[in-house]
Every structure is written in C-alpha cells, then in structure tokens.
Amino acid sequence: MRLDKLISHSTAFTRSQARRVIKKGEVTVDGIVITNPAQHIGEDAQLEYLGVAVKKPEPRYLMFNKPAGVVCANHDERHATVFDSLFLPRLETLHIAGRLDIDTTGLVLITDDGAWLHRITSPKYKHQKTYLLDLDSAITDKQINALENGIQLKGEKKRCQPASVFKISQTRIRLSIYEGKYHQVKRMLAAVGNHVLQLHREKIANIQLDSSLKEGHWRELTEMEIKGISDKG
C-alpha cells in the first residue's frame, strides 16, 4: 500500500495531510525516513510518526441487516445508503460483498479486506446464498423442478446452476443459489411464471443473519464467521 494511504488509514490525518508530514520527513519506515508519499510499504513494515509508533488498522468485517428502501452504495442523492447507518471512520475503505436491490432486505456483508471480499464474491468459491421469498401465486411442483434443474434466463448465455428449493407454504419458499447474476432470484421466478413480492437474504456461506439484529443495525462478525470464509477453498 502507498505510504500516504497507509498513514491516512492508520491515523486521523487526511490523505493530503499525510502527504505533507511525509514530505517533511516526520515519518519513518523501519527506522528510515521516507519522504516519498507514493512509496509502497510492505505489510510487516514498522511505521513511526515523530518517533511514535503508528498502528496499522485491523481489517473490519461487518454484518448489516438491510431494510427496504436502503441502497447498497457508498453515496446516493435520493435514498439512504447502507453506509449512512454505520457511523464508522474511513467509510471510503469499506466495500459491500454482494449487493441487494433497494426493495430486498436482509444480510449484507461489509469489509475492507480485499482478499476476503474476493472469496465472498468470486463464483469459483461457490458460496451458497439463501433467500426467503414471498410469492404472488402458489408455487407448483413444476416450477420447483424447473428451478432445481437449472433454468435459462433471458439474455444469459448459460443456464443457471441448479437451485435448492424448500417449500414453506403455498406462497413462501426458501431458495438457495451459488451464483449472483443481476436480479437473479426475481428473474428465476419470473422465468417459471411466478412473481416475487418480497425477497429477504438470510445467509451467505456459513454466515447467518443474526436474528437479534434489528433492521438498519449492524455488528462485527465473529472470528468463526470470518474464518469460515477464509478457510473455504
């Protein structure tokens, strides 16, 4: 990571303030004064500012219970965003692992760990995502079979991977998929002749939405939740 970026992430300095103190020779890396803000620094480097050790920030892993009407974006002029509810420093370093539509509720994972983010979002790791669906009309056995056999979506070259469907009632199902195509769940149900009224994400891989977490609230992930993603694959 660039030295100015690392200093700004590890202290109260803005990026421009970090550049100034670096150019003034007030920052050392492994005991050596570095005056180039663009210098790339290794993970194990020891930083000091005016002789005081600078502690690098630990990666952050968050679970957020997204309400309807909130968008998964850093900024939005018309709607509240997931980040508006976090009240955390360095929001610009955080990224959402698997976005939800504005009217979809439930589990959103947020992190500033790029490698962990990749493991969540990359199709090659095949993390299962589970959703609770309320439907416009009763689900039929024919529709369930089509979903579980993998269906062809309009505009897609490949068929969807087979889904897992658990019927809760005539108009409520729990559906699990391994992909993350654009509006995939809604498009899958439309393709079999049904319509999603409400969509709620309950789980990603080993991480289940905390039942005690109110809508619009968040908590840090546990070590077990984090490690479950890191160890997979």
Protein Blocks (a to p, Z undefined) as FASTA:
>chain_A
ZZklmmmmmmmbdfklmmmmmmnopaceehiacfbfklccdfkbccdeehiacddddddd
ddddddehiacdfbdfkbccfklmnopghklmpccehiadfkbgcjddddfbfklmmmmm
mmklopacddddddfbdcdfklmmmmmnopadehiabdcdddddddfblmbccdddfbdc
ehklmmmmmmnopacfbdcdfbgcjbccdfklcghiacdddfklmmmmmmgZZ
